[in-house]
Amino acid sequence: MPDKTTHFGFSDVPVEEKVRRVRDVFDSVADNYDLMNDAMSFGIHRLWKRFAINMAGLQPGQQVLDLAGGTGDLTRLMSPAVGHGGHIILSDINAAMLSNGRERLLDSGIHDNVSFAQLNAEQLPFPDNSFDLVTMAFGLRNVTDKQRALDAIYRTLKPGGRLLVLEFSRPAAALKPAYDFYSFNILPRLGRLLAKDEGSYRYLAESIRMHPDQQTLKEMLEQAGFERCDFHNLTGGIVAIHRGYKL
């Protein structure tokens, strides 16, 4: 019986190999991750993240899991909102990214209500009904079994809790030619110039194309059990915010 395969960008690879390849990508780009985000999005990623957190409805004292939190941008925005009585777990599957996030938060003076965990979104080591909010920004497309991760998130949310996913998605048709040219011609060159890594940013462009579109991802949230699911397109659908509630 042939081994199961999944996509790594436009390539098919054995399922067990994808985690290693994704780890290698983020090991390579970790030190230049924020610089590249600013360069490739012209700084707009910061507005996307602020908009997403404004939609989260955070309250003081709430418990939050920031999955695939990388260098801690969302955690930095959420920490003041949950206050001293709340708590955020910044998590990532990649140790280099998590280390960068920890250092950046500590340098910003954020430490009282944040802890750190290296973990796989498909295998969350938390009890049922643990969190008021789970966030995932630009990480879901790298997960091997996205439906399994959504199921795990649903389990760990409290009744009344919600999931917020910020991710690249399908742009409007009028934007697609320019977006494709930028993604496959300009973005890898930026990676080579700024991060000394063209291949990882070629993978980024390919992984975005393999990620479910807005409606498909909404249906995947519903399949996991989430209710009142919706999505909001930003920048012409280049990015979308998906929300779902555990009622």
Wavefront OBJ file of the C-alpha trace (Angstrom):
o trace
v 0.000 0.000 0.000
v 1.561 3.356 -1.026
v 2.514 5.879 1.635
v 0.090 8.736 2.128
v 1.202 11.987 0.550
v 0.322 15.626 1.011
v 1.331 18.845 -0.676
v 4.381 20.898 0.164
v 3.794 23.890 -2.047
v 3.208 22.453 -5.510
v 5.075 19.209 -4.719
v 3.642 15.984 -3.319
v 5.636 14.611 -0.378
v 5.074 11.842 2.180
v 2.910 13.077 5.048
v 5.636 12.534 7.633
v 8.088 14.564 5.541
v 5.989 17.740 5.375
v 6.506 18.611 9.054
v 10.283 18.363 8.579
v 10.240 20.491 5.443
v 8.062 23.172 7.040
v 10.391 23.178 10.048
v 13.375 23.655 7.742
v 11.660 26.602 6.034
v 11.013 28.427 9.290
v 14.397 27.548 10.765
v 15.836 29.306 7.728
v 13.681 32.444 7.848
v 13.182 32.895 11.620
v 15.794 35.616 12.126
v 14.505 37.669 9.181
v 10.816 36.816 9.500
v 9.575 40.241 10.642
v 11.786 42.088 8.164
v 10.434 39.988 5.310
v 6.827 40.421 6.464
v 7.246 44.191 6.374
v 8.970 44.100 2.988
v 6.674 41.698 1.173
v 3.423 43.250 2.483
v 4.667 46.876 2.493
v 3.884 46.870 6.219
v 0.205 46.097 5.677
v 0.452 42.844 7.661
v 0.477 44.963 10.826
v -2.884 46.483 9.883
v -4.300 43.034 9.077
v -3.265 41.779 12.515
v -4.700 44.787 14.333
v -7.971 44.427 12.444
v -8.122 40.746 13.383
v -7.579 41.423 17.085
v -10.236 44.139 17.010
v -12.634 41.435 15.788
v -11.661 39.034 18.567
v -13.781 40.635 21.279
v -11.193 40.060 23.987
v -12.131 40.755 27.608
v -9.948 41.146 30.722
v -9.229 37.841 32.421
v -9.677 35.642 29.367
v -7.526 32.639 28.468
v -6.018 32.635 24.958
v -4.025 30.198 22.833
v -2.043 31.864 20.044
v -1.266 28.973 17.687
v 1.588 29.231 15.187
v 2.248 32.535 16.901
v 5.769 32.855 15.531
v 7.433 36.087 16.571
v 4.511 37.097 18.796
v 2.763 39.887 16.885
v -0.750 38.823 17.910
v 0.275 38.037 21.495
v 1.826 41.493 21.793
v -1.498 43.056 20.761
v -3.606 40.787 22.979
v -1.598 40.967 26.196
v -2.904 44.383 27.335
v -6.482 43.372 26.471
v -6.572 40.286 28.716
v -4.725 42.115 31.490
v -3.049 40.685 34.571
v -5.997 38.391 35.264
v -5.811 36.793 31.829
v -3.241 34.577 30.196
v -1.927 33.913 26.690
v 0.011 30.862 25.568
v 2.212 31.763 22.602
v 2.844 28.525 20.731
v 4.600 27.400 17.587
v 5.749 24.066 16.175
v 9.093 25.643 15.317
v 11.605 26.206 18.131
v 13.520 28.970 16.301
v 10.362 30.989 15.662
v 9.180 30.518 19.250
v 12.556 31.613 20.614
v 12.399 34.771 18.501
v 8.884 35.481 19.717
v 9.867 35.019 23.355
v 12.847 37.365 23.040
v 10.801 40.043 21.280
v 8.024 39.952 23.873
v 10.465 40.084 26.767
v 12.255 43.010 25.099
v 8.850 44.744 24.892
v 8.270 44.213 28.609
v 5.533 41.618 28.063
v 5.973 38.652 30.387
v 3.485 38.706 33.286
v 0.557 37.131 31.439
v 2.307 35.143 28.688
v 3.833 31.671 28.597
v 5.368 29.688 25.743
v 4.832 26.205 24.326
v 6.300 24.341 21.377
v 3.503 22.210 19.998
v 1.755 20.813 16.936
v -1.684 22.314 16.208
v -2.989 18.848 15.325
v -2.155 17.464 18.786
v -3.032 20.076 21.404
v -1.985 18.928 24.912
v -4.717 20.824 26.752
v -7.897 19.690 28.516
v -11.289 20.188 26.918
v -12.845 23.638 27.384
v -9.580 25.448 28.259
v -9.631 28.670 26.203
v -11.894 31.627 25.514
v -10.097 32.373 22.248
v -7.750 30.554 19.899
v -5.949 32.605 17.266
v -3.920 31.447 14.288
v -2.291 33.992 11.979
v -0.591 32.839 8.766
v -0.032 29.355 10.128
v -2.953 27.155 9.138
v -1.770 26.733 5.542
v 1.401 25.034 6.841
v -0.500 22.439 8.890
v -0.468 18.978 7.333
v -3.989 17.920 8.404
v -5.957 21.146 8.702
v -9.238 19.451 9.591
v -7.585 17.585 12.456
v -6.182 20.870 13.760
v -9.604 22.537 13.595
v -11.121 19.590 15.465
v -8.443 19.906 18.160
v -9.038 23.639 18.492
v -12.779 23.104 18.850
v -12.227 20.594 21.645
v -10.016 22.934 23.660
v -12.332 25.952 23.411
v -14.778 26.722 26.199
v -18.480 26.894 25.355
v -18.934 30.419 24.053
v -15.301 30.524 22.924
v -14.211 31.403 19.430
v -11.563 30.713 16.840
v -9.983 33.474 14.784
v -7.939 32.514 11.701
v -6.027 35.153 9.744
v -4.627 33.669 6.559
v -3.770 34.341 2.941
v -6.709 33.487 0.705
v -8.080 33.960 -2.828
v -7.936 37.527 -4.160
v -10.568 39.076 -6.382
v -10.220 38.112 -10.047
v -9.136 41.619 -11.050
v -6.149 41.398 -8.692
v -5.045 37.890 -9.629
v -2.677 38.625 -12.578
v -0.694 41.263 -10.684
v -0.769 39.210 -7.481
v 0.532 36.111 -9.263
v 3.318 38.087 -10.937
v 4.369 39.573 -7.611
v 4.178 36.213 -5.802
v 6.235 34.185 -8.269
v 8.650 36.812 -9.552
v 9.182 39.556 -6.972
v 8.660 37.687 -3.691
v 11.369 35.037 -4.214
v 13.822 37.786 -5.194
v 13.022 39.669 -1.991
v 13.685 36.450 -0.114
v 17.049 36.087 -1.797
v 18.055 39.699 -1.143
v 16.788 40.179 2.419
v 16.713 36.694 3.932
v 19.305 34.970 1.710
v 16.625 32.348 1.033
v 14.765 32.307 -2.263
v 13.343 28.790 -1.914
v 11.424 29.394 1.302
v 9.581 32.335 -0.198
v 8.825 30.401 -3.358
v 7.269 27.810 -1.031
v 5.254 30.607 0.607
v 3.743 31.614 -2.733
v 2.951 27.999 -3.600
v 1.487 27.175 -0.174
v -0.943 30.086 -0.475
v -2.286 28.635 -3.746
v -2.780 25.220 -2.140
v -4.661 26.624 0.866
v -8.475 26.309 0.864
v -10.355 29.318 -0.459
v -12.647 31.412 1.733
v -15.809 29.355 1.348
v -14.033 26.004 1.642
v -12.314 27.025 4.874
v -15.625 28.262 6.275
v -17.112 24.834 5.537
v -14.157 23.152 7.270
v -14.846 25.211 10.410
v -18.467 24.125 10.276
v -17.414 20.489 9.844
v -15.355 20.780 13.051
v -18.488 21.896 14.899
v -18.116 25.658 14.852
v -21.246 27.765 14.506
v -21.953 31.332 13.360
v -18.960 30.995 11.034
v -18.086 33.903 8.803
v -15.160 35.407 6.937
v -14.045 38.925 6.123
v -11.844 39.695 3.130
v -9.029 42.208 3.496
v -7.068 43.865 0.674
v -9.320 42.438 -1.999
v -9.280 38.904 -0.592
v -5.487 38.557 -0.540
v -6.061 37.886 3.159
v -9.195 36.690 4.953
v -10.235 36.505 8.600
v -12.377 33.504 9.506
v -14.336 33.298 12.753
v -16.225 30.436 14.343
v -17.869 29.948 17.728
v -18.272 26.976 20.025
v -21.814 27.406 21.345
l 1 2 3 4 5 6 7 8 9 10 11 12 13 14 15 16 17 18 19 20 21 22 23 24 25 26 27 28 29 30 31 32 33 34 35 36 37 38 39 40 41 42 43 44 45 46 47 48 49 50 51 52 53 54 55 56 57 58 59 60 61 62 63 64 65 66 67 68 69 70 71 72 73 74 75 76 77 78 79 80 81 82 83 84 85 86 87 88 89 90 91 92 93 94 95 96 97 98 99 100 101 102 103 104 105 106 107 108 109 110 111 112 113 114 115 116 117 118 119 120 121 122 123 124 125 126 127 128 129 130 131 132 133 134 135 136 137 138 139 140 141 142 143 144 145 146 147 148 149 150 151 152 153 154 155 156 157 158 159 160 161 162 163 164 165 166 167 168 169 170 171 172 173 174 175 176 177 178 179 180 181 182 183 184 185 186 187 188 189 190 191 192 193 194 195 196 197 198 199 200 201 202 203 204 205 206 207 208 209 210 211 212 213 214 215 216 217 218 219 220 221 222 223 224 225 226 227 228 229 230 231 232 233 234 235 236 237 238 239 240 241 242 243 244 245 246 247
